[in-house]
C-alpha cells in the first residue's frame, strides 16, 4: 500500500550538522506548490534564531504560517527537536480539545465541530522526539485562516533538560514523526486540496556563548561581519541563495544486461522532471523534439533541475540500436535512477503519437506526493539510467473501487469521513487495501483533506466526488494510488 504521507528532507535529529541557515525551499514548481510559508518563531527574539542564556530553563515557541492563499481550511506538520537536550512541556491550554492551540490565530478560526490532533511524540511512540499537529478548522462551517498575514498555528514550550553542546534545530519535518501510526505529512489544506508551502523556516537554537549566526533571509547583518544575507559567505549553501551553475544536460542511449535499450540522462544539478521524444526506425532509435499528440502539443527535449530551471538538450544526443520494432514497443519503464520513486512520481508516455511518429514521447516528474524525490546530479561524462524501452505488455488494470467508501459498505456517510481522518493520522488501520477509495478529492494523495468533500456532499449539498462514485468502477485518473483489494461491496459485484 502506498504510504499515507510523503516525506521531504530527512535530517539527522541528534548531532546533525545543518548549514548556518534555516530557510529551506520545500517546493519549487510543483503543481500543488503555493506561496504560503511555514516558520518556527522563538517568542523571546521574534524570529527563528535564539541563543540560550546560562541556566535558561525553557524556550517558548510559536509555529506560524505566512498565509498567501485564500481558503486555508487546515494543515498538518511535524516539529522535530534534539531529544537529548529538550522535551516539550505539558500544554497550558485549558480549553477541551485545544491542546497547544490556545492563544493562536488557529484557535480563533476554529468552529465546532473541528478536528485537532496536536501532541508531543518521542521514542516511546516509535518516533523521533518532536511534536505533531493535524488540524481541520471546521467540518461544517466555512472556517479559514485570514490571508495576507502571518497566522500562528500552535504555541509550545521546550524544557531545556541539558544544554546542547552545539547549535541545534527546532525543525519543521515532513513524513518523519508519528504517534504510533503513519508519519505525519507537512501540508496545508486549501479549498479541500492538500498543498505545499514554498519555504520552511526552521528554528535554530544556539548554546550560551555561541557566535552570532547569519540569518540568510532577514535583511540583517546578524553576525556583524559587514555582509548581509546572501552576500555573507556563511550563506553559500542556503536554499534561497543558491546560484545554479552552468552544466551539461542531455539524453543518450545505452543498453542493460538484458539487451534492452535504455535512455540515460546527464544533468549537472539534481533534476525534478524531464520530457523527451524518441523516433523509432527499423534498426535505430534517435531523440526528437518533433513528436506529440498533435501539432499544438509537440514535446520538446527538456530537463528541469531542482531549482525549477529548464534546460533544452543541445548536447549529448545519440542514436541507439532499437530493442524492438516500432510495432512491438509497448512503452517505457523506470530505469535504475527512478526505480525507488514509483508510487510518488508521475510517468506518462504515448507510443502512438499523433505527429512525428513512429516513436513515442515521455513526460516525467520525480515527486508528486511530498517525497522530495530528485534524480541525482550526473555530470563530467556520467549519466543516470532513467528509462528502459520495453516490449512487455502493460500491467493489468487495478481493482474496482467506490470513491470515498472508507468502510466498504457501499454507502457514503459521516463514518467514511471519520475513518478517512483516523486512518490518515494513524489512529485506525484501513478496512481494506485500497488507497484510491480514500482519495475522496482525487488529488493522488491520502490525507485529512479527503474528509472535506465527503462531509460537504452528505451535509451541504456539495459536489459529487470524482468517479467512480455511488458505484464501483476503475479510476479514470492517472495517478499513483492503487487498489490492491476491493471492498466487500465491490467484490460482490
C-alpha positions as CSV (number, residue, x, y, z in Angstrom):
1,X,0.0,0.0,0.0
2,X,1.2,3.5,-0.8
3,X,2.2,5.4,2.3
4,X,-0.4,7.7,3.7
5,X,2.1,10.6,4.0
6,X,5.0,11.8,2.0
7,X,8.4,13.0,3.1
8,X,10.8,15.8,2.1
9,X,14.2,16.4,3.5
10,X,15.3,13.8,6.1
11,X,17.9,15.2,8.5
12,X,19.5,13.5,11.5
13,X,18.0,14.7,14.7
14,X,20.9,14.3,17.1
15,X,24.4,15.6,16.4
16,X,23.2,16.7,12.9
17,X,25.3,19.2,11.1
18,X,23.0,21.6,9.2
19,X,24.0,24.7,7.4
20,X,24.2,28.0,9.2
21,X,20.8,28.9,7.6
22,X,17.4,27.8,8.5
23,X,15.4,28.6,5.3
24,X,14.5,25.5,3.2
25,X,12.9,25.5,-0.2
26,X,10.1,23.0,0.4
27,X,8.6,23.0,-3.1
28,X,9.6,24.7,-6.3
29,X,7.4,24.4,-9.4
30,X,5.2,21.5,-8.4
31,X,1.5,21.8,-9.3
32,X,0.5,21.8,-5.7
33,X,3.1,24.3,-4.5
34,X,1.6,27.5,-3.1
35,X,3.1,30.8,-2.0
36,X,2.3,30.2,1.7
37,X,5.3,29.6,4.1
38,X,5.7,27.9,7.5
39,X,8.0,29.2,10.2
40,X,9.3,28.4,13.7
41,X,9.5,31.6,15.7
42,X,11.0,32.0,19.2
43,X,8.9,34.3,21.3
44,X,11.8,35.8,23.1
45,X,13.5,37.0,19.9
46,X,10.6,37.3,17.5
47,X,12.5,35.4,14.8
48,X,13.9,31.9,14.1
49,X,17.2,32.3,15.9
50,X,17.8,32.2,19.7
51,X,21.0,31.9,21.8
52,X,20.4,30.4,25.2
53,X,21.4,32.1,28.4
54,X,23.3,30.2,31.0
55,X,20.8,28.3,33.2
56,X,17.9,29.0,30.9
57,X,15.1,26.5,31.7
58,X,12.5,26.9,29.0
59,X,12.0,28.2,25.4
60,X,8.7,29.4,24.2
61,X,8.0,28.6,20.5
62,X,5.3,29.6,18.0
63,X,4.7,27.8,14.8
64,X,3.2,30.1,12.2
65,X,2.3,30.3,8.6
66,X,2.5,33.4,6.4
67,X,-0.8,32.9,4.6
68,X,-0.9,33.9,1.0
69,X,-3.8,31.6,-0.1
70,X,-7.5,32.3,0.4
71,X,-9.4,29.3,1.8
72,X,-6.9,27.6,4.1
73,X,-9.0,25.1,6.0
74,X,-6.4,23.0,7.8
75,X,-2.8,21.8,7.9
76,X,-0.5,19.1,9.3
77,X,3.2,19.0,10.1
78,X,5.8,17.7,12.4
79,X,8.3,19.6,14.5
80,X,11.5,17.7,15.4
81,X,14.0,18.5,18.1
82,X,17.0,17.1,19.9
83,X,15.6,14.8,22.5
84,X,18.8,14.7,24.5
85,X,18.6,18.4,25.2
86,X,14.9,19.3,25.1
87,X,11.5,18.0,25.9
88,X,8.0,19.5,25.3
89,X,6.3,20.8,28.4
90,X,2.7,19.9,29.1
91,X,0.3,22.3,27.3
92,X,-1.1,25.2,29.3
93,X,-4.3,25.2,27.3
94,X,-7.4,24.9,29.4
95,X,-10.0,24.5,26.6
96,X,-11.1,21.0,25.8
97,X,-9.6,19.8,22.6
98,X,-7.4,22.9,22.2
99,X,-4.1,21.3,23.1
100,X,-1.2,23.7,22.0
101,X,-3.6,25.9,20.0
102,X,-4.7,28.3,22.8
103,X,-3.9,31.9,22.1
104,X,-3.3,31.4,18.4
105,X,-4.9,32.5,15.2
106,X,-5.7,28.9,14.7
107,X,-7.8,28.8,17.8
108,X,-9.6,32.0,16.8
109,X,-10.6,30.4,13.5
110,X,-11.9,27.1,14.9
111,X,-15.6,26.4,14.6
112,X,-17.2,23.4,16.2
113,X,-17.1,20.6,15.2
114,X,-13.4,20.8,14.4
115,X,-10.5,18.3,14.3
116,X,-7.3,18.7,16.2
117,X,-4.5,16.2,16.9
118,X,-1.6,18.2,18.4
119,X,0.7,16.3,20.7
120,X,4.3,15.7,21.7
121,X,5.8,12.4,20.4
122,X,9.0,10.7,21.2
123,X,10.9,7.4,21.2
124,X,8.2,5.9,23.4
125,X,5.9,6.3,20.4
126,X,8.4,4.8,18.0
127,X,9.1,8.2,16.6
128,X,12.0,10.7,16.9
129,X,11.4,13.4,19.5
130,X,9.1,16.1,18.5
131,X,5.6,17.4,18.1
132,X,2.9,16.7,15.5
133,X,-0.2,18.7,14.7
134,X,-3.1,18.0,12.3
135,X,-6.0,20.4,12.3
136,X,-9.2,20.9,10.3
137,X,-10.7,24.2,11.3
138,X,-14.3,23.1,10.9
139,X,-16.2,20.2,9.3
140,X,-19.4,22.2,8.6
141,X,-18.6,25.9,8.6
142,X,-16.5,27.8,6.0
143,X,-13.7,28.4,8.6
144,X,-10.4,29.6,7.1
145,X,-7.3,31.4,8.1
146,X,-7.1,35.1,7.2
147,X,-5.0,35.5,4.1
148,X,-2.4,38.2,3.6
149,X,-0.9,38.0,7.1
150,X,1.1,35.7,9.4
151,X,-1.1,33.3,11.3
152,X,0.0,31.4,14.4
153,X,-0.8,27.7,14.4
154,X,0.5,26.4,17.7
155,X,2.3,27.5,20.8
156,X,4.5,25.2,22.9
157,X,7.3,25.4,25.4
158,X,10.5,23.4,25.4
159,X,12.1,22.4,28.7
160,X,15.9,22.7,28.5
161,X,16.9,19.4,30.0
162,X,20.6,19.7,29.1
163,X,22.4,22.5,27.4
164,X,23.3,21.5,23.8
165,X,27.0,21.5,23.0
166,X,26.4,22.8,19.5
167,X,23.7,24.6,17.5
168,X,20.6,22.5,17.1
169,X,17.2,23.0,15.4
170,X,13.5,23.0,16.1
171,X,12.9,21.7,12.7
172,X,9.7,21.5,10.6
173,X,9.5,17.9,9.5
174,X,7.6,16.1,6.8
175,X,6.7,12.4,6.9
176,X,9.2,11.8,9.8
177,X,7.3,11.9,13.1
178,X,4.4,9.7,14.2
179,X,2.2,8.8,17.1
180,X,2.2,5.0,16.8
181,X,0.9,5.3,13.3
182,X,1.9,6.6,9.8
183,X,4.3,9.5,9.8
184,X,2.7,12.9,9.5
185,X,2.9,14.9,6.3
186,X,3.6,18.6,6.1
187,X,0.9,20.3,4.0
188,X,-1.7,22.9,4.0
189,X,-5.3,22.2,3.0
190,X,-6.7,24.9,0.6
191,X,-10.3,24.5,-0.6
192,X,-10.2,20.8,0.1
193,X,-6.9,20.1,-1.6
194,X,-3.5,19.3,0.0
195,X,-0.9,21.9,-0.9
196,X,2.8,22.5,-0.1
197,X,4.2,25.7,1.3
198,X,7.1,27.2,-0.7
199,X,9.5,27.5,2.1
200,X,10.1,26.3,5.7
201,X,12.0,28.4,8.2
202,X,13.4,26.1,10.9
203,X,14.2,27.4,14.4
204,X,17.9,27.5,15.3
205,X,18.9,27.2,18.9
206,X,22.5,28.2,19.9
207,X,24.1,27.2,23.2
208,X,25.3,30.0,25.5
209,X,28.3,32.0,24.2
210,X,27.8,30.7,20.7
211,X,28.9,33.2,18.0
212,X,26.2,35.0,16.2
213,X,24.9,33.2,13.1
214,X,23.8,34.9,9.9
215,X,20.1,34.5,9.1
216,X,20.2,34.4,5.4
217,X,16.7,35.8,4.7
218,X,16.0,38.7,7.2
219,X,17.9,41.6,5.7
220,X,20.1,42.0,8.8
221,X,23.8,41.6,9.3
222,X,23.3,39.1,12.2
223,X,26.9,38.1,12.7
224,X,28.4,41.6,12.3
225,X,30.8,40.8,9.6
226,X,29.5,43.5,7.2
227,X,27.8,41.1,4.8
228,X,24.0,40.7,4.8
229,X,22.1,37.6,3.9
230,X,23.2,36.0,0.6
231,X,26.2,38.4,0.4
232,X,27.6,36.6,3.5
233,X,29.9,33.6,2.8
234,X,28.1,31.7,5.5
235,X,25.0,31.6,3.3
236,X,26.7,30.0,0.3
237,X,24.7,26.8,0.8
238,X,21.4,28.4,1.8
239,X,18.5,27.3,-0.4
240,X,17.4,30.9,-1.1
241,X,20.9,31.9,-2.0
242,X,21.9,29.1,-4.3
243,X,23.2,30.1,-7.7
244,X,22.6,27.5,-10.3
245,X,25.9,26.7,-12.1
246,X,26.1,26.1,-15.8
247,X,26.4,22.5,-16.8
248,X,25.8,19.9,-19.4
249,X,22.3,18.5,-19.9
250,X,21.4,15.8,-22.4
251,X,20.0,12.4,-23.2
252,X,21.8,9.4,-24.6
253,X,21.0,5.7,-25.3
254,X,22.6,2.7,-23.6
255,X,21.8,-1.0,-23.1
256,X,21.1,-3.1,-20.0
257,X,22.2,-6.6,-19.1
258,X,19.1,-8.0,-20.8
259,X,19.9,-6.3,-24.1
260,X,17.1,-3.7,-23.8
261,X,17.7,-0.2,-24.9
262,X,18.0,2.3,-22.0
263,X,17.6,6.1,-22.0
264,X,20.2,7.9,-19.9
265,X,20.3,11.5,-18.8
266,X,23.2,13.8,-18.0
267,X,22.3,16.6,-15.6
268,X,24.7,18.9,-13.8
269,X,22.3,19.6,-11.0
270,X,19.8,17.2,-9.4
271,X,16.7,17.1,-11.7
272,X,13.0,17.0,-10.9
273,X,11.5,16.4,-14.3
274,X,12.2,15.7,-18.0
275,X,10.4,15.2,-21.2
276,X,11.6,13.7,-24.5
277,X,10.6,12.1,-27.7
278,X,12.1,9.1,-29.4
279,X,11.8,8.5,-33.1
280,X,11.9,4.7,-33.9
281,X,13.3,3.4,-37.2
282,X,13.7,-0.1,-38.5
283,X,17.1,-0.6,-36.8
284,X,17.8,2.6,-34.7
285,X,16.2,5.0,-32.3
286,X,17.0,8.6,-32.1
287,X,15.9,11.6,-29.9
288,X,13.5,14.0,-31.5
289,X,11.6,17.1,-30.4
290,X,9.0,16.7,-33.1
291,X,6.7,14.1,-31.5
292,X,3.4,14.9,-29.8
293,X,-0.3,14.3,-29.6
294,X,-0.9,17.0,-32.3
295,X,0.8,20.0,-33.8
296,X,-0.1,22.1,-30.8
297,X,1.3,19.7,-28.2
298,X,4.8,18.8,-29.5
299,X,7.1,17.6,-26.8
300,X,10.5,19.2,-26.9
301,X,13.6,17.8,-25.3
302,X,13.7,19.3,-21.9
303,X,15.2,18.7,-18.4
304,X,14.1,20.6,-15.3
305,X,16.6,21.0,-12.4
306,X,15.8,21.2,-8.7
307,X,15.7,24.9,-8.8
308,X,12.9,25.0,-11.4
309,X,15.2,26.0,-14.3
310,X,14.6,24.3,-17.6
311,X,17.4,23.1,-19.9
312,X,16.9,22.3,-23.5
313,X,19.2,19.5,-24.6
314,X,21.5,20.9,-27.2
315,X,24.2,18.3,-26.5
316,X,24.5,14.6,-25.5
317,X,22.0,13.3,-28.1
318,X,22.9,10.0,-29.6
319,X,21.5,7.3,-31.8
320,X,21.0,3.8,-30.4
321,X,20.1,0.4,-31.6
322,X,16.4,-0.4,-31.4
323,X,15.4,-3.0,-28.8
324,X,12.2,-3.8,-30.7
325,X,10.5,-2.9,-33.9
326,X,8.1,0.1,-33.8
327,X,5.0,-2.1,-33.7
328,X,6.4,-4.2,-30.8
329,X,7.2,-1.3,-28.4
330,X,4.7,-1.3,-25.5
331,X,6.2,1.7,-23.8
332,X,8.9,2.5,-21.2
333,X,9.5,1.7,-17.6
334,X,11.6,3.4,-14.9
335,X,15.3,2.9,-15.1
336,X,17.6,2.4,-12.2
337,X,17.8,6.1,-11.3
338,X,14.0,6.3,-10.9
339,X,13.2,2.8,-9.5
340,X,12.8,4.0,-5.9
341,X,10.4,6.8,-6.8
342,X,7.5,4.7,-8.0
343,X,4.3,5.4,-6.1
344,X,5.1,9.1,-5.6
345,X,6.2,10.3,-9.1
346,X,4.5,10.8,-12.5
347,X,5.4,8.8,-15.6
348,X,3.3,9.2,-18.8
349,X,4.1,8.1,-22.3
350,X,2.4,7.7,-25.7
351,X,3.5,5.0,-28.1
352,X,1.2,6.2,-30.9
353,X,1.9,10.0,-31.2
354,X,-0.3,12.0,-33.5
355,X,2.6,13.7,-35.1
356,X,6.3,12.9,-35.5
357,X,6.0,9.1,-35.3
358,X,6.6,6.3,-35.4
359,X,8.0,6.5,-31.9
360,X,7.0,7.7,-28.5
361,X,7.2,10.6,-26.1
362,X,7.6,10.6,-22.4
363,X,6.8,13.1,-19.6
364,X,8.2,12.5,-16.1
365,X,8.0,14.4,-12.7
366,X,10.0,12.9,-9.9
367,X,7.7,13.9,-7.0
368,X,4.0,14.4,-6.7
369,X,3.5,13.3,-3.1
370,X,5.9,15.3,-0.9
371,X,8.7,12.7,-1.1
372,X,11.3,15.2,-2.4
373,X,12.5,12.6,-4.9
374,X,15.2,14.1,-7.1
375,X,17.2,12.5,-9.9
376,X,20.8,12.8,-8.6
377,X,23.3,15.0,-10.5
378,X,25.4,13.3,-13.1
379,X,27.9,15.4,-15.0
380,X,31.5,15.1,-16.3
381,X,30.7,12.2,-18.5
382,X,28.4,10.4,-16.1
383,X,24.7,9.7,-16.6
384,X,21.6,8.4,-14.9
385,X,19.7,5.5,-16.4
386,X,16.2,6.9,-16.4
387,X,14.1,4.7,-18.7
388,X,14.1,1.4,-20.4
389,X,12.3,0.8,-23.7
390,X,10.2,-2.3,-23.3
391,X,8.2,-4.7,-25.5
392,X,6.3,-6.1,-22.4
393,X,2.6,-5.7,-22.2
394,X,1.3,-3.1,-19.7
395,X,0.2,-4.3,-16.2
396,X,-3.5,-5.3,-15.8
397,X,-6.0,-2.7,-14.6
398,X,-6.4,-2.1,-10.9
399,X,-9.3,-3.4,-8.8
400,X,-12.6,-1.6,-9.0
401,X,-13.4,0.7,-6.0
402,X,-16.1,3.1,-4.7
403,X,-14.5,6.5,-4.1
404,X,-15.0,7.8,-0.5
405,X,-16.3,4.5,0.8
406,X,-13.7,4.0,3.5
407,X,-15.7,1.3,5.4
408,X,-16.5,-0.6,2.3
409,X,-20.3,-0.9,2.9
410,X,-21.4,0.8,-0.4
411,X,-22.7,3.9,1.3
412,X,-21.3,7.4,1.9
413,X,-21.9,8.9,5.3
414,X,-20.2,10.6,8.2
415,X,-18.5,7.3,9.2
416,X,-16.4,7.4,6.0
417,X,-15.2,10.9,6.8
418,X,-14.2,9.9,10.3
419,X,-12.4,6.8,9.0
420,X,-10.5,8.8,6.4
421,X,-9.2,11.2,9.1
422,X,-8.4,8.5,11.6
423,X,-6.6,6.4,9.0
424,X,-4.6,9.4,7.8
425,X,-3.4,10.3,11.3
426,X,-2.7,6.7,12.3
427,X,-5.3,6.1,14.9
428,X,-7.0,3.4,12.9
429,X,-6.0,1.0,10.2
430,X,-7.6,0.7,6.7
431,X,-10.5,-1.6,6.4
432,X,-9.2,-2.9,3.1
433,X,-6.2,-2.2,1.0
434,X,-7.4,0.5,-1.4
435,X,-5.8,3.9,-1.1
436,X,-7.7,5.1,-4.1
437,X,-11.0,4.7,-2.2
438,X,-9.7,7.0,0.5
439,X,-8.7,9.7,-2.1
440,X,-12.0,11.4,-2.0
441,X,-10.8,14.6,-3.7
442,X,-8.9,12.6,-6.4
443,X,-5.6,14.6,-5.9
444,X,-3.5,11.4,-5.9
445,X,-2.8,11.6,-2.1
446,X,-4.3,10.3,1.1
447,X,-4.6,12.8,3.9
448,X,-7.1,14.6,6.1
449,X,-8.2,16.9,3.2
450,X,-10.1,13.9,1.8
451,X,-12.7,14.1,4.6
452,X,-13.9,17.5,3.5
453,X,-15.6,16.6,0.1
454,X,-17.3,13.6,1.8
455,X,-18.8,15.8,4.5
456,X,-19.8,18.5,2.1
457,X,-21.6,16.0,-0.2
458,X,-23.5,14.5,2.6
459,X,-24.4,17.5,4.6
460,X,-24.0,20.6,2.5
461,X,-25.3,19.5,-0.9
462,X,-21.8,19.6,-2.2
463,X,-20.5,18.3,-5.5
464,X,-20.4,14.6,-6.2
465,X,-17.0,13.0,-5.6
466,X,-14.9,12.2,-8.8
467,X,-15.6,8.9,-10.5
468,X,-16.0,6.1,-9.6
469,X,-18.7,7.4,-7.2
470,X,-22.0,5.9,-6.0
471,X,-20.9,2.7,-7.5
472,X,-17.8,0.6,-8.2
473,X,-15.5,1.1,-11.1
474,X,-11.9,1.8,-12.3
475,X,-10.1,5.0,-11.6
476,X,-10.1,7.2,-14.8
477,X,-7.5,9.4,-13.2
478,X,-3.8,8.6,-14.0
479,X,-2.3,8.8,-10.5
480,X,0.0,6.6,-8.4
481,X,-2.5,5.4,-5.9
482,X,-3.8,1.9,-6.4
483,X,-6.4,-0.5,-5.1
484,X,-5.0,-3.9,-4.3
485,X,-8.1,-5.1,-2.6
486,X,-11.8,-4.5,-3.4
487,X,-14.3,-3.7,-0.7
488,X,-16.8,-6.3,0.2
489,X,-19.4,-4.3,-1.8
490,X,-17.3,-4.1,-4.9
491,X,-16.1,-7.7,-4.7
492,X,-19.7,-8.8,-4.5
493,X,-20.4,-7.0,-7.8
